[in-house]
Amino acid sequence: MLLLKLIQNEWMKLFNRVGTYVMLGILVLGVGLTAVLLYFNQAESSDLPSEEQWKQELVEANEGYELQEEEAFNYYLETIAVNQQAINNYRIENNISPYEETNVWSYMDDNIFLIQLIGVFVIIVGSSIVAHEFNKGTIKLLLVRTASRTQILASKFITTLLFGVFLLAVLFVLSFIIGSILFGFDGSSVHLSAIDGEVTERSRMLFIGLNYLASCVSILILTAMAFMISTIFRSETLAIALSVMLLFIGSSITGILALFTDWAKYSVFANTNLELYFTDGPLIEGMTLGFSIVVLIVYLVLFLFLSFLFFKKRDVSI
């Protein structure tokens, strides 16, 4: 199949770039650094607070959450206060300490922040994989082949998406292997989350897996957004700068808007973090998992439509 051959060709070109191995090396280095830092600063059982101490801490914390619940002027802030009180009470009633020795699960939890780094890498690849062809003039060589412009752009999009999933898999597997060797499996294997004050126990492995699956959705949307910007402006630098800026400030701006208006729920950044539906609940009252999926599909279709539209109409002198 022609599309598969194009994807294979794009994958080979991607891994012929030095930058690809630099990104992969930075990710591996990040995993290694967190392992070193945790290894030399890991909590020992003798250092952990006693049952009496941590229960008193949770009681005091709940007093603060009660005040936050009463004074909250926003649904999300009130929800966090309610859910945290429920989790703390659950811990007290069932003698589940919030403290534990460092283990593979806590290590993998700590490494979740590296998914943000993967998002940056996906944006870089998605922004450059099209614009680079125009800047170097190699787009002419692609267009003289039998493949259509739709197939060419589709192969580049799928390749970028596969690269993001590949990096996620590297992060997950490497974190699990290193964490297992250095820290072992001692400690609680249960993750507590609460929605509307109802506490749920989940396997920590399952919860971490859900985090990574939810991140695949974010990578899909980021790839489509970077593709659209890159295709419209044909500027690799502009596409990367604009996409990375939106990645880091988009969620913050959406969070601020959510304090004042429910219209923020239609923002793409209010819906990319699907993990919220398995932890604290949605950002804005009335949002559901189905609602977020529909909104994301609409944005995905819009981003891809504009990408293919501009790419097919772009004049290239051959």
C-alpha positions in Angstrom: 0.0 0.0 0.0 1.3 3.4 -1.1 0.4 5.1 2.2 2.3 2.5 4.3 5.4 3.0 2.1 5.2 6.8 2.5 5.0 6.3 6.3 8.0 4.0 6.3 9.9 6.5 4.2 9.0 9.4 6.6 9.9 7.2 9.6 13.4 6.5 8.0 13.9 10.2 7.3 12.9 11.1 10.8 15.5 8.7 12.3 18.2 9.9 9.9 18.1 13.3 11.6 20.5 14.0 14.5 17.8 16.0 16.2 15.6 12.8 16.7 18.4 11.1 18.7 19.0 14.3 20.6 15.3 14.3 21.7 15.4 10.6 22.5 18.6 11.1 24.5 17.2 14.1 26.5 14.2 11.9 27.4 16.4 9.0 28.6 18.6 11.5 30.5 15.5 12.9 32.2 14.4 9.4 33.3 18.0 8.8 34.5 18.2 12.1 36.4 14.9 11.5 38.3 16.2 8.0 39.2 19.4 9.4 40.6 17.7 12.2 42.6 15.1 9.9 44.1 17.7 7.1 44.8 19.9 9.5 46.9 16.9 11.2 48.5 14.5 8.3 48.9 12.3 8.0 51.9 13.2 5.2 54.4 10.6 3.6 56.6 12.3 5.1 59.7 11.9 8.6 58.3 8.2 8.3 57.7 5.7 10.0 60.1 4.0 7.7 62.6 0.3 6.8 62.3 -0.6 9.4 64.9 1.4 12.1 63.2 0.0 11.6 59.7 -3.5 11.3 60.9 -3.2 14.6 62.8 -1.7 16.2 59.6 -4.7 15.0 57.6 -7.2 16.3 60.2 -5.5 19.8 60.1 -5.4 19.7 56.3 -9.2 19.0 56.2 -9.8 22.1 58.3 -8.1 24.1 55.6 -10.1 22.3 52.9 -13.4 23.0 54.8 -12.5 26.7 54.7 -11.7 26.5 51.0 -15.0 24.8 50.3 -16.9 27.5 52.1 -15.1 30.4 50.4 -14.7 28.9 47.0 -16.2 31.0 44.2 -15.5 28.4 41.5 -16.8 24.9 40.9 -13.4 23.4 40.4 -11.8 24.8 43.6 -14.8 23.7 45.6 -14.6 20.2 44.0 -11.0 19.8 44.9 -11.7 20.8 48.5 -14.6 18.3 48.7 -12.6 15.4 47.1 -9.4 16.0 49.1 -11.4 15.9 52.4 -13.0 12.6 51.2 -9.7 11.1 50.4 -8.1 12.2 53.7 -11.1 10.8 55.7 -10.8 7.6 53.8 -7.1 7.3 54.7 -7.8 7.9 58.3 -10.7 5.4 58.5 -8.8 2.7 56.6 -5.3 3.4 58.0 -3.8 4.2 54.6 -0.9 6.5 55.1 -0.2 9.2 52.5 3.5 8.5 53.1 5.5 5.6 51.8 8.9 4.4 50.9 10.1 5.2 47.4 9.0 2.4 45.1 8.5 1.8 41.4 5.0 3.2 41.5 6.0 6.5 43.1 9.0 6.7 40.7 6.7 6.3 37.7 4.3 8.9 39.1 7.2 11.3 39.4 8.2 10.7 35.8 4.8 11.7 34.5 6.0 15.3 34.3 8.3 14.2 31.4 5.2 13.7 29.3 5.2 17.5 28.9 8.7 17.2 27.4 7.4 14.7 25.0 4.7 17.2 24.0 7.4 19.7 23.1 9.2 17.1 21.0 6.0 16.1 19.1 5.4 19.8 18.4 9.0 20.2 17.1 8.6 17.2 14.8 5.1 18.1 13.7 6.0 21.7 13.0 9.2 20.8 11.0 8.2 17.7 9.1 6.1 19.8 6.6 7.8 23.2 6.8 11.2 21.6 6.5 10.2 20.2 3.1 9.3 23.7 1.8 12.3 25.4 3.3 14.7 22.9 1.7 12.8 22.6 -1.5 12.5 18.9 -1.2 8.7 19.2 -1.4 9.1 19.3 -5.2 10.6 15.8 -5.2 7.6 14.4 -3.3 5.0 16.1 -5.5 6.4 14.6 -8.7 5.8 11.1 -7.5 2.5 9.2 -7.9 1.4 9.9 -4.4 -1.3 12.5 -4.0 -0.8 15.5 -1.7 -3.4 14.0 0.7 -1.4 10.8 1.0 1.9 12.8 1.5 0.5 14.9 4.3 -1.4 12.0 5.9 1.9 10.0 6.0 3.7 12.9 7.7 0.9 13.3 10.3 0.7 9.6 11.1 4.5 9.4 11.4 4.6 12.3 13.8 1.8 10.7 15.9 3.6 7.4 15.9 6.8 9.1 17.1 4.9 10.6 20.0 3.5 7.2 21.0 7.0 5.7 20.6 8.4 8.3 23.1 5.6 7.6 25.5 6.3 3.9 25.3 10.0 4.5 25.9 9.2 6.6 29.0 6.8 4.1 30.4 8.9 1.0 29.8 12.2 2.6 30.9 10.6 4.1 34.0 9.2 0.7 35.0 12.4 -1.1 34.4 14.6 1.4 36.3 12.1 1.8 39.1 11.8 -2.0 39.5 15.6 -2.4 39.8 16.3 0.6 42.0 13.3 0.9 44.2 11.3 -2.4 44.1 7.6 -3.0 44.6 7.3 -2.3 48.3 4.6 0.1 49.3 0.9 0.6 48.5 -0.2 -0.5 45.1 -3.5 1.3 45.4 -4.2 4.8 44.1 -7.0 6.8 45.8 -9.1 9.2 43.8 -12.4 10.9 44.5 -15.2 12.4 42.4 -18.1 14.3 44.0 -16.8 13.1 47.4 -16.9 9.4 46.5 -13.6 7.7 47.0 -12.4 5.0 44.6 -9.5 2.6 45.0 -7.7 1.8 41.8 -4.6 -0.2 41.0 -1.7 2.2 40.7 -0.5 0.4 37.6 -3.9 0.9 36.1 -4.0 4.6 37.1 -0.5 5.2 35.6 -1.6 3.4 32.4 -4.7 5.7 32.2 -2.4 8.7 32.5 -0.4 7.6 29.6 -3.4 6.7 27.5 -4.9 10.1 28.2 -1.6 11.6 27.2 -1.9 9.9 23.8 -5.0 12.0 23.3 -3.1 15.2 24.1 -0.3 14.2 21.7 -2.9 13.6 19.0 -4.3 17.1 19.4 -0.9 18.7 19.7 0.3 17.0 16.5 -2.8 18.2 14.6 -2.4 21.8 15.9 1.3 21.9 15.1 0.6 20.5 11.7 -2.0 23.1 11.0 0.2 26.0 12.0 3.2 24.6 10.1 1.1 24.0 6.9 -0.5 27.4 6.9 2.6 29.5 7.6 5.3 27.2 6.1 7.6 28.6 8.8 9.3 26.0 10.9 10.4 28.5 13.5 7.0 30.2 13.8 5.2 27.0 14.0 7.4 25.6 16.8 7.4 28.9 18.8 3.6 29.4 18.5 2.7 25.7 19.2 5.1 25.5 22.3 3.7 28.8 23.6 0.1 27.5 23.3 1.2 24.2 25.0 2.5 26.0 28.1 0.1 28.9 28.4 -3.1 27.5 26.9 -4.0 25.4 29.9 -3.2 28.3 32.3 -5.3 30.8 30.4 -8.1 28.3 30.2 -7.9 27.6 33.9 -8.1 31.4 34.6 -11.1 31.8 32.3 -12.8 28.9 34.0 -12.9 30.9 37.2 -15.1 33.4 35.6 -17.1 31.8 32.7 -18.4 28.4 31.7 -17.5 29.2 28.1 -14.0 28.1 28.9 -15.2 24.5 28.6 -15.2 24.9 24.8 -11.5 25.6 24.8 -9.4 22.7 23.4 -7.1 22.9 26.5 -10.0 22.5 28.9 -10.6 19.1 27.4 -7.2 17.5 26.6 -6.6 16.5 30.2 -8.9 13.5 30.3 -7.2 12.2 33.4 -9.4 14.7 35.4 -12.4 12.4 34.8 -10.6 9.7 36.8 -9.3 11.9 39.6 -10.8 15.2 40.8 -13.6 15.5 38.2 -14.0 18.0 35.4 -12.7 21.6 35.3 -16.1 23.1 34.8 -19.5 21.9 36.1 -21.5 20.0 33.6 -18.5 18.7 31.6 -18.5 15.0 31.0 -16.0 12.6 29.4 -18.3 12.3 26.4 -18.5 16.1 26.1 -14.7 16.4 26.1 -14.3 13.6 23.5 -16.8 15.4 21.2 -15.1 18.7 21.6 -11.7 17.2 20.9 -13.0 15.4 17.8 -14.4 18.8 16.5 -11.0 20.5 17.0 -9.1 17.5 15.5 -11.3 17.6 12.4 -10.9 21.4 12.2 -7.1 21.3 12.5 -6.7 18.5 10.0 -9.2 20.1 7.5 -7.3 23.4 7.5 -4.0 21.5 7.2 -5.0 19.5 4.2 -6.9 22.5 2.6 -3.8 24.8 2.7 -1.4 22.0 1.7 -3.5 21.0 -1.3 -3.9 24.6 -2.4 -0.3 25.6 -1.9 1.5 26.6 -5.1 4.8 24.9 -5.6 6.8 25.6 -8.7 8.4 22.4 -10.0 
